[in-house]
Amino acid sequence: MYARDVDAAAEFYHGTRADLGTGDLIGPGHRSNYGSRRVAKHVYFAATLEAAIWGAELAQGEGRQRIYRVVPTGAFEDDPNLTDQKFPGNPSMSYRTRDALRIIGEVETWQGHAPDVLQAMRDHVAELARQGIEALDE
């Protein structure tokens, strides 16, 4: 079962601070890069570089921000944090899976957001946390 409207030739990306290599697997069962850092039941990825850039920039930790090109090894679904529950459809083309993602390369050159735009997003995420709103990962 695959997420709706995904082109079979789509490329997928995962933004993080983890230092990994080609052929490595990224899977659930590790502490999340976000929020309260609870153990994640899913691994998240996107078919847009823009969404992966946000993932890399907002990931907690000290490592270098990285964006990996990935392929899902199993079924995946629309990310409920960014789709129908909050926005109609899936405009960010963001997905999640309980299976691993295989790294097929790293995006070496990408442009992050302007410092003021990034700070505004961090402030928004912090405000959601103050309100007790956290990403879904059931």
N, C-alpha and C positions, 0 to 999 in steps of 0.2 A: 504494500500500500504506500503510495507516494503522495506528497502534497499536491494539491490541485494546481493546474496551470503551470507546471514546471516543464520547461523545454528540455528535452532529452539531451541536448548539447550544452546545457547550462554549466557554467563554471561556478564553483563554490569556494567560499573563503571563511576563515576562522581567525578572529582577532584576539590576541592574548599577550601575556608577558612571559609565557613559558618558552624556554629554549629547547626546541625540538628539531628533528631532522627529517629529511625525506625518507618515507617509508614508515616512520613512527605512527602510532595510533593515538588518537585523542578520544577518550571515552568517558562516560559517566563514572561516578563512584569516587571522584576526587572533590576536594573543596572548591566551591564556586569562586570565580574571580570577582564576584560582585556581592553586594548586600552583606548579610550576616556570615557569609562564607560557609554556609552549611554544605554538607555533602550533596552534590548534584545528582539527580536521577536521570538527567538528560545532558547531552552536549549540543551546543547551539552553533549555528552557522548561517551564512547568507549567500544569496546569489548576486549580491551587489558589493562592490568594493567599499562603498560609502558606509554600509551597515557594519562591515568588518573593521573599518577605521574607527568607528565609535566603540566597537568591542575592544580594540587594542588600547584606545585612549582612556577608556573608563575602567579597564581591568586594574584591580588592586595588585600591589606587589612592587618589587624594586627592579625587576628585570626590564630589559629593553622591550619596547612595544614592537610586536611582530604581527604580521599577517601571513597566514599560511594558505596556500591553495590546497583544497581537500576534496576527497570523494567520499560520500557516505558508503558504508559497508552493508547497510540494511535499510529498512523502511524508515521514513521520516514524515513529519507532519508540520503544518504551519505553526510558528511560535505563537502561543496564545497571548503572550505579553505584548505583542505588536500587531496582532491580527484581530479577527472578528470581535473579541471582547472589548477592545479599545479603539480599533480602527476598522472600517469596512474593508474586506478583502485582505490582501497581504502586500501593501505598497512597498514595504522595505525588502520583500522577498526573503524573509527571515524564517528559519526552520529549526526544528529540534529533533533529536533521535535518541533512542535508548541504546543504539548500536554505536560502534566506533566510527570515527572519521579517519581515513588514511591520508597522511600528508604526502602530496605529490610535488611540492615545491614551496618556495617562499616568495612573496611579493617584495622585492628588494627596494623598489622606489615607489613611494606613495606620499601624498601631501596630507598632513593632519589639518585639523581645524584651527582657525585663528584663536589665539589665547582667550579672547573675550567670549567667543562662541563656546569654547570648551569649558570655561569657568561657569557660564550660564547653565550648561547641561549638568555640570557637577553640582551646582547650587540646586537645580531642579531635583536631581536624584537625592540629595541630602534632605530636601524638604519632604519628599515622599517617605524617606526613612523616618523622619521626625513624626510623620502622620501614621507610621506603622504600616505603610504600604510597601510590600516587597514583591519581587518577581514571583510568578507562579512556577512551580516545578514539582507538580504532583505526579 
